[in-house]
């Protein structure tokens, strides 16, 4: 499902001297179809950049990122956006819901960039996450836990092959965090999607059978 090799990403120094600060340097990484893996990493370790590279939000400097057999590296931004819409779901820590749109519309907009709007599927997913009674509500009218549920439904809207979750419980209290994580994992299993989650929270990580340290796969000091 996901195969990464010789991946490199760096950022220029603020003073623009031409040198680049290495952020991500991953020689090899993979994830099988339906696999669920958590990566442990502290803030500033590069794990969010790593997810953004996999999702095609950022362009890699070099290497290969194959998602369902398609290499994203070297593709123009528009093509990366299309592949992300069709094959990748992303659960953000800050939810990234559009405040001027209803719950149902937020999920529907996620579909609009993929196979197309499907009202019945949007409602089904929102029912699945326990929000069938909140379809016409706006994000500001929901609790933090409910907003995360909308974000989960939106991430699954286009039947992605791979779901990425970046500190998805970071803004939730302990009870809501455990419920949200259980929901993400269960819905991914139901849809046969692989799940890659990154977090520094040990309680979140303890819910996974497979956990790896991001520092073990990312060695930026080894890159120029």
Beta strands, then each sheet from edge to edge (+ up, - down):
strand 1: 2-12
strand 2: 20-31
strand 3: 36-40
strand 4: 62-67
strand 5: 70-71
strand 6: 88-91
strand 7: 162-166
strand 8: 194-199
strand 9: 211-213
sheet 1: 2+ 1- 4+ 5-
sheet 2: 6+ 7+ 8+ 3+ 9+
end
